[in-house]
């Protein structure tokens, strides 16, 4: 055995074409969901990179406002928003499949978990929206 050469196994050959995920709508939606995280992360990184300009005083603020109101940034932000909304929706709809909640002797149906999650999301959104918009709406002085 010592000194003998052992034949190495060959690598597993990839036999799938590059666009294999485009042939099945479920795989396509899954890949779009994964791509959506890239757009969200890229938007956050670009936005955070612009924030130090606000500390530069009025000139920095004017430059920052010019950048975030440029047509390119607005289009990119809208595309990123659509991807983030799709990502959030698919995450919310997976809640029922990912969480097992037993109340008593029976498991809570996935639709009830999804509905509860979405109801909580709507309530939190309305409450936060009212808190943020309260001065504008004249609810707080």
mmCIF file of the C-alpha atoms, coordinates in Angstrom:
data_MODEL
# 
_entry.id   MODEL 
# 
loop_
_atom_site.group_PDB 
_atom_site.id 
_atom_site.type_symbol 
_atom_site.label_atom_id 
_atom_site.label_alt_id 
_atom_site.label_comp_id 
_atom_site.label_asym_id 
_atom_site.label_entity_id 
_atom_site.label_seq_id 
_atom_site.pdbx_PDB_ins_code 
_atom_site.Cartn_x 
_atom_site.Cartn_y 
_atom_site.Cartn_z 
_atom_site.occupancy 
_atom_site.B_iso_or_equiv 
_atom_site.pdbx_formal_charge 
_atom_site.auth_seq_id 
_atom_site.auth_comp_id 
_atom_site.auth_asym_id 
_atom_site.auth_atom_id 
_atom_site.pdbx_PDB_model_num 
ATOM 1   C CA . UNK A 1 1   ? 0.000   0.000  0.000   1.00 0.00 ? 1   UNK A CA 1 
ATOM 2   C CA . UNK A 1 2   ? 2.795   2.402  0.795   1.00 0.00 ? 2   UNK A CA 1 
ATOM 3   C CA . UNK A 1 3   ? 4.055   4.023  -2.380  1.00 0.00 ? 3   UNK A CA 1 
ATOM 4   C CA . UNK A 1 4   ? 1.105   2.945  -4.521  1.00 0.00 ? 4   UNK A CA 1 
ATOM 5   C CA . UNK A 1 5   ? -0.743  5.635  -6.379  1.00 0.00 ? 5   UNK A CA 1 
ATOM 6   C CA . UNK A 1 6   ? -4.413  5.726  -5.696  1.00 0.00 ? 6   UNK A CA 1 
ATOM 7   C CA . UNK A 1 7   ? -6.746  6.842  -8.464  1.00 0.00 ? 7   UNK A CA 1 
ATOM 8   C CA . UNK A 1 8   ? -8.582  9.979  -7.487  1.00 0.00 ? 8   UNK A CA 1 
ATOM 9   C CA . UNK A 1 9   ? -12.280 10.066 -8.121  1.00 0.00 ? 9   UNK A CA 1 
ATOM 10  C CA . UNK A 1 10  ? -13.277 12.494 -10.802 1.00 0.00 ? 10  UNK A CA 1 
ATOM 11  C CA . UNK A 1 11  ? -15.281 15.549 -9.841  1.00 0.00 ? 11  UNK A CA 1 
ATOM 12  C CA . UNK A 1 12  ? -19.012 15.319 -10.067 1.00 0.00 ? 12  UNK A CA 1 
ATOM 13  C CA . UNK A 1 13  ? -19.941 16.605 -13.524 1.00 0.00 ? 13  UNK A CA 1 
ATOM 14  C CA . UNK A 1 14  ? -22.483 19.422 -13.560 1.00 0.00 ? 14  UNK A CA 1 
ATOM 15  C CA . UNK A 1 15  ? -25.164 18.459 -16.035 1.00 0.00 ? 15  UNK A CA 1 
ATOM 16  C CA . UNK A 1 16  ? -27.632 21.274 -15.496 1.00 0.00 ? 16  UNK A CA 1 
ATOM 17  C CA . UNK A 1 17  ? -27.824 24.109 -18.043 1.00 0.00 ? 17  UNK A CA 1 
ATOM 18  C CA . UNK A 1 18  ? -27.184 27.628 -16.772 1.00 0.00 ? 18  UNK A CA 1 
ATOM 19  C CA . UNK A 1 19  ? -30.847 28.647 -16.982 1.00 0.00 ? 19  UNK A CA 1 
ATOM 20  C CA . UNK A 1 20  ? -32.262 25.534 -15.300 1.00 0.00 ? 20  UNK A CA 1 
ATOM 21  C CA . UNK A 1 21  ? -34.153 27.636 -12.763 1.00 0.00 ? 21  UNK A CA 1 
ATOM 22  C CA . UNK A 1 22  ? -36.037 29.517 -15.481 1.00 0.00 ? 22  UNK A CA 1 
ATOM 23  C CA . UNK A 1 23  ? -37.919 26.390 -16.581 1.00 0.00 ? 23  UNK A CA 1 
ATOM 24  C CA . UNK A 1 24  ? -39.914 26.007 -13.356 1.00 0.00 ? 24  UNK A CA 1 
ATOM 25  C CA . UNK A 1 25  ? -41.911 29.029 -12.090 1.00 0.00 ? 25  UNK A CA 1 
ATOM 26  C CA . UNK A 1 26  ? -41.361 28.000 -8.454  1.00 0.00 ? 26  UNK A CA 1 
ATOM 27  C CA . UNK A 1 27  ? -37.602 27.957 -8.899  1.00 0.00 ? 27  UNK A CA 1 
ATOM 28  C CA . UNK A 1 28  ? -37.740 31.291 -10.747 1.00 0.00 ? 28  UNK A CA 1 
ATOM 29  C CA . UNK A 1 29  ? -39.682 32.924 -7.901  1.00 0.00 ? 29  UNK A CA 1 
ATOM 30  C CA . UNK A 1 30  ? -37.255 31.433 -5.374  1.00 0.00 ? 30  UNK A CA 1 
ATOM 31  C CA . UNK A 1 31  ? -34.249 32.802 -7.241  1.00 0.00 ? 31  UNK A CA 1 
ATOM 32  C CA . UNK A 1 32  ? -35.914 36.224 -7.521  1.00 0.00 ? 32  UNK A CA 1 
ATOM 33  C CA . UNK A 1 33  ? -36.493 36.150 -3.765  1.00 0.00 ? 33  UNK A CA 1 
ATOM 34  C CA . UNK A 1 34  ? -32.814 35.445 -3.171  1.00 0.00 ? 34  UNK A CA 1 
ATOM 35  C CA . UNK A 1 35  ? -31.861 38.226 -5.594  1.00 0.00 ? 35  UNK A CA 1 
ATOM 36  C CA . UNK A 1 36  ? -34.115 40.615 -3.704  1.00 0.00 ? 36  UNK A CA 1 
ATOM 37  C CA . UNK A 1 37  ? -31.840 40.408 -0.658  1.00 0.00 ? 37  UNK A CA 1 
ATOM 38  C CA . UNK A 1 38  ? -28.929 41.626 -2.792  1.00 0.00 ? 38  UNK A CA 1 
ATOM 39  C CA . UNK A 1 39  ? -30.885 44.719 -3.875  1.00 0.00 ? 39  UNK A CA 1 
ATOM 40  C CA . UNK A 1 40  ? -31.924 45.446 -0.287  1.00 0.00 ? 40  UNK A CA 1 
ATOM 41  C CA . UNK A 1 41  ? -28.361 45.143 0.990   1.00 0.00 ? 41  UNK A CA 1 
ATOM 42  C CA . UNK A 1 42  ? -26.969 47.255 -1.846  1.00 0.00 ? 42  UNK A CA 1 
ATOM 43  C CA . UNK A 1 43  ? -29.515 50.017 -1.213  1.00 0.00 ? 43  UNK A CA 1 
ATOM 44  C CA . UNK A 1 44  ? -28.693 50.088 2.509   1.00 0.00 ? 44  UNK A CA 1 
ATOM 45  C CA . UNK A 1 45  ? -24.931 50.193 1.872   1.00 0.00 ? 45  UNK A CA 1 
ATOM 46  C CA . UNK A 1 46  ? -25.272 53.028 -0.655  1.00 0.00 ? 46  UNK A CA 1 
ATOM 47  C CA . UNK A 1 47  ? -27.585 54.970 1.647   1.00 0.00 ? 47  UNK A CA 1 
ATOM 48  C CA . UNK A 1 48  ? -25.289 54.548 4.653   1.00 0.00 ? 48  UNK A CA 1 
ATOM 49  C CA . UNK A 1 49  ? -22.329 55.658 2.545   1.00 0.00 ? 49  UNK A CA 1 
ATOM 50  C CA . UNK A 1 50  ? -24.184 58.916 1.823   1.00 0.00 ? 50  UNK A CA 1 
ATOM 51  C CA . UNK A 1 51  ? -25.125 59.705 5.428   1.00 0.00 ? 51  UNK A CA 1 
ATOM 52  C CA . UNK A 1 52  ? -21.774 61.223 6.512   1.00 0.00 ? 52  UNK A CA 1 
ATOM 53  C CA . UNK A 1 53  ? -22.509 64.081 4.118   1.00 0.00 ? 53  UNK A CA 1 
ATOM 54  C CA . UNK A 1 54  ? -25.236 65.237 6.490   1.00 0.00 ? 54  UNK A CA 1 
ATOM 55  C CA . UNK A 1 55  ? -22.604 65.955 9.149   1.00 0.00 ? 55  UNK A CA 1 
ATOM 56  C CA . UNK A 1 56  ? -20.772 68.313 6.787   1.00 0.00 ? 56  UNK A CA 1 
ATOM 57  C CA . UNK A 1 57  ? -23.248 71.110 7.383   1.00 0.00 ? 57  UNK A CA 1 
ATOM 58  C CA . UNK A 1 58  ? -25.507 72.883 4.895   1.00 0.00 ? 58  UNK A CA 1 
ATOM 59  C CA . UNK A 1 59  ? -23.245 72.211 1.900   1.00 0.00 ? 59  UNK A CA 1 
ATOM 60  C CA . UNK A 1 60  ? -23.124 68.490 2.658   1.00 0.00 ? 60  UNK A CA 1 
ATOM 61  C CA . UNK A 1 61  ? -26.871 68.386 3.208   1.00 0.00 ? 61  UNK A CA 1 
ATOM 62  C CA . UNK A 1 62  ? -27.474 70.100 -0.136  1.00 0.00 ? 62  UNK A CA 1 
ATOM 63  C CA . UNK A 1 63  ? -25.171 67.595 -1.855  1.00 0.00 ? 63  UNK A CA 1 
ATOM 64  C CA . UNK A 1 64  ? -26.919 64.695 -0.109  1.00 0.00 ? 64  UNK A CA 1 
ATOM 65  C CA . UNK A 1 65  ? -30.354 65.977 -1.121  1.00 0.00 ? 65  UNK A CA 1 
ATOM 66  C CA . UNK A 1 66  ? -29.129 66.334 -4.695  1.00 0.00 ? 66  UNK A CA 1 
ATOM 67  C CA . UNK A 1 67  ? -27.971 62.732 -4.732  1.00 0.00 ? 67  UNK A CA 1 
ATOM 68  C CA . UNK A 1 68  ? -31.045 61.157 -3.145  1.00 0.00 ? 68  UNK A CA 1 
ATOM 69  C CA . UNK A 1 69  ? -33.397 63.137 -5.397  1.00 0.00 ? 69  UNK A CA 1 
ATOM 70  C CA . UNK A 1 70  ? -31.545 62.302 -8.609  1.00 0.00 ? 70  UNK A CA 1 
ATOM 71  C CA . UNK A 1 71  ? -33.533 60.262 -11.153 1.00 0.00 ? 71  UNK A CA 1 
ATOM 72  C CA . UNK A 1 72  ? -31.045 57.371 -11.008 1.00 0.00 ? 72  UNK A CA 1 
ATOM 73  C CA . UNK A 1 73  ? -31.277 57.060 -7.222  1.00 0.00 ? 73  UNK A CA 1 
ATOM 74  C CA . UNK A 1 74  ? -35.072 57.310 -7.290  1.00 0.00 ? 74  UNK A CA 1 
ATOM 75  C CA . UNK A 1 75  ? -35.378 54.592 -9.957  1.00 0.00 ? 75  UNK A CA 1 
ATOM 76  C CA . UNK A 1 76  ? -32.928 52.349 -8.085  1.00 0.00 ? 76  UNK A CA 1 
ATOM 77  C CA . UNK A 1 77  ? -34.795 52.987 -4.816  1.00 0.00 ? 77  UNK A CA 1 
ATOM 78  C CA . UNK A 1 78  ? -38.132 52.058 -6.403  1.00 0.00 ? 78  UNK A CA 1 
ATOM 79  C CA . UNK A 1 79  ? -36.677 48.853 -7.851  1.00 0.00 ? 79  UNK A CA 1 
ATOM 80  C CA . UNK A 1 80  ? -35.123 48.011 -4.477  1.00 0.00 ? 80  UNK A CA 1 
ATOM 81  C CA . UNK A 1 81  ? -38.459 48.759 -2.779  1.00 0.00 ? 81  UNK A CA 1 
ATOM 82  C CA . UNK A 1 82  ? -40.289 46.329 -5.061  1.00 0.00 ? 82  UNK A CA 1 
ATOM 83  C CA . UNK A 1 83  ? -37.708 43.644 -4.341  1.00 0.00 ? 83  UNK A CA 1 
ATOM 84  C CA . UNK A 1 84  ? -37.900 44.292 -0.584  1.00 0.00 ? 84  UNK A CA 1 
ATOM 85  C CA . UNK A 1 85  ? -41.703 44.156 -0.632  1.00 0.00 ? 85  UNK A CA 1 
ATOM 86  C CA . UNK A 1 86  ? -41.564 40.845 -2.516  1.00 0.00 ? 86  UNK A CA 1 
ATOM 87  C CA . UNK A 1 87  ? -38.991 39.520 -0.032  1.00 0.00 ? 87  UNK A CA 1 
ATOM 88  C CA . UNK A 1 88  ? -41.135 40.623 2.926   1.00 0.00 ? 88  UNK A CA 1 
ATOM 89  C CA . UNK A 1 89  ? -44.276 39.101 1.420   1.00 0.00 ? 89  UNK A CA 1 
ATOM 90  C CA . UNK A 1 90  ? -42.651 35.729 0.771   1.00 0.00 ? 90  UNK A CA 1 
ATOM 91  C CA . UNK A 1 91  ? -41.168 35.738 4.275   1.00 0.00 ? 91  UNK A CA 1 
ATOM 92  C CA . UNK A 1 92  ? -44.575 36.481 5.783   1.00 0.00 ? 92  UNK A CA 1 
ATOM 93  C CA . UNK A 1 93  ? -46.207 33.712 3.780   1.00 0.00 ? 93  UNK A CA 1 
ATOM 94  C CA . UNK A 1 94  ? -43.564 31.239 4.939   1.00 0.00 ? 94  UNK A CA 1 
ATOM 95  C CA . UNK A 1 95  ? -44.392 31.869 8.587   1.00 0.00 ? 95  UNK A CA 1 
ATOM 96  C CA . UNK A 1 96  ? -47.089 29.219 8.700   1.00 0.00 ? 96  UNK A CA 1 
ATOM 97  C CA . UNK A 1 97  ? -44.797 26.603 7.207   1.00 0.00 ? 97  UNK A CA 1 
ATOM 98  C CA . UNK A 1 98  ? -41.825 27.447 9.419   1.00 0.00 ? 98  UNK A CA 1 
ATOM 99  C CA . UNK A 1 99  ? -43.495 27.800 12.815  1.00 0.00 ? 99  UNK A CA 1 
ATOM 100 C CA . UNK A 1 100 ? -45.219 24.945 14.550  1.00 0.00 ? 100 UNK A CA 1 
ATOM 101 C CA . UNK A 1 101 ? -47.563 26.297 17.191  1.00 0.00 ? 101 UNK A CA 1 
ATOM 102 C CA . UNK A 1 102 ? -49.724 23.931 19.164  1.00 0.00 ? 102 UNK A CA 1 
ATOM 103 C CA . UNK A 1 103 ? -52.582 25.303 21.205  1.00 0.00 ? 103 UNK A CA 1 
ATOM 104 C CA . UNK A 1 104 ? -54.074 22.517 23.225  1.00 0.00 ? 104 UNK A CA 1 
ATOM 105 C CA . UNK A 1 105 ? -54.017 19.212 21.368  1.00 0.00 ? 105 UNK A CA 1 
ATOM 106 C CA . UNK A 1 106 ? -54.111 20.538 17.810  1.00 0.00 ? 106 UNK A CA 1 
ATOM 107 C CA . UNK A 1 107 ? -51.626 22.464 15.722  1.00 0.00 ? 107 UNK A CA 1 
ATOM 108 C CA . UNK A 1 108 ? -52.544 25.963 14.648  1.00 0.00 ? 108 UNK A CA 1 
ATOM 109 C CA . UNK A 1 109 ? -53.253 26.049 10.898  1.00 0.00 ? 109 UNK A CA 1 
ATOM 110 C CA . UNK A 1 110 ? -50.649 27.738 8.721   1.00 0.00 ? 110 UNK A CA 1 
ATOM 111 C CA . UNK A 1 111 ? -53.264 30.158 7.355   1.00 0.00 ? 111 UNK A CA 1 
ATOM 112 C CA . UNK A 1 112 ? -54.058 31.349 10.891  1.00 0.00 ? 112 UNK A CA 1 
ATOM 113 C CA . UNK A 1 113 ? -50.369 31.943 11.614  1.00 0.00 ? 113 UNK A CA 1 
ATOM 114 C CA . UNK A 1 114 ? -49.925 33.828 8.341   1.00 0.00 ? 114 UNK A CA 1 
ATOM 115 C CA . UNK A 1 115 ? -53.036 35.899 9.038   1.00 0.00 ? 115 UNK A CA 1 
ATOM 116 C CA . UNK A 1 116 ? -51.883 36.692 12.565  1.00 0.00 ? 116 UNK A CA 1 
ATOM 117 C CA . UNK A 1 117 ? -48.470 37.718 11.317  1.00 0.00 ? 117 UNK A CA 1 
ATOM 118 C CA . UNK A 1 118 ? -49.942 39.995 8.660   1.00 0.00 ? 118 UNK A CA 1 
ATOM 119 C CA . UNK A 1 119 ? -52.450 41.496 11.108  1.00 0.00 ? 119 UNK A CA 1 
ATOM 120 C CA . UNK A 1 120 ? -49.622 42.256 13.542  1.00 0.00 ? 120 UNK A CA 1 
ATOM 121 C CA . UNK A 1 121 ? -47.601 43.785 10.709  1.00 0.00 ? 121 UNK A CA 1 
ATOM 122 C CA . UNK A 1 122 ? -50.507 46.028 9.688   1.00 0.00 ? 122 UNK A CA 1 
ATOM 123 C CA . UNK A 1 123 ? -51.113 47.150 13.276  1.00 0.00 ? 123 UNK A CA 1 
ATOM 124 C CA . UNK A 1 124 ? -47.398 47.887 13.813  1.00 0.00 ? 124 UNK A CA 1 
ATOM 125 C CA . UNK A 1 125 ? -47.251 49.802 10.515  1.00 0.00 ? 125 UNK A CA 1 
ATOM 126 C CA . UNK A 1 126 ? -50.284 51.936 11.390  1.00 0.00 ? 126 UNK A CA 1 
ATOM 127 C CA . UNK A 1 127 ? -48.994 52.669 14.910  1.00 0.00 ? 127 UNK A CA 1 
ATOM 128 C CA . UNK A 1 128 ? -45.527 53.611 13.663  1.00 0.00 ? 128 UNK A CA 1 
ATOM 129 C CA . UNK A 1 129 ? -47.034 55.664 10.853  1.00 0.00 ? 129 UNK A CA 1 
ATOM 130 C CA . UNK A 1 130 ? -49.185 57.585 13.328  1.00 0.00 ? 130 UNK A CA 1 
ATOM 131 C CA . UNK A 1 131 ? -46.209 58.166 15.624  1.00 0.00 ? 131 UNK A CA 1 
ATOM 132 C CA . UNK A 1 132 ? -44.076 59.462 12.762  1.00 0.00 ? 132 UNK A CA 1 
ATOM 133 C CA . UNK A 1 133 ? -46.825 61.517 11.166  1.00 0.00 ? 133 UNK A CA 1 
ATOM 134 C CA . UNK A 1 134 ? -48.434 62.814 14.373  1.00 0.00 ? 134 UNK A CA 1 
ATOM 135 C CA . UNK A 1 135 ? -46.726 66.228 14.206  1.00 0.00 ? 135 UNK A CA 1 
ATOM 136 C CA . UNK A 1 136 ? -47.633 66.617 10.532  1.00 0.00 ? 136 UNK A CA 1 
ATOM 137 C CA . UNK A 1 137 ? -51.256 65.636 11.135  1.00 0.00 ? 137 UNK A CA 1 
ATOM 138 C CA . UNK A 1 138 ? -51.558 68.005 14.081  1.00 0.00 ? 138 UNK A CA 1 
ATOM 139 C CA . UNK A 1 139 ? -52.097 65.202 16.607  1.00 0.00 ? 139 UNK A CA 1 
ATOM 140 C CA . UNK A 1 140 ? -49.206 66.381 18.768  1.00 0.00 ? 140 UNK A CA 1 
ATOM 141 C CA . UNK A 1 141 ? -48.073 69.907 19.528  1.00 0.00 ? 141 UNK A CA 1 
# 
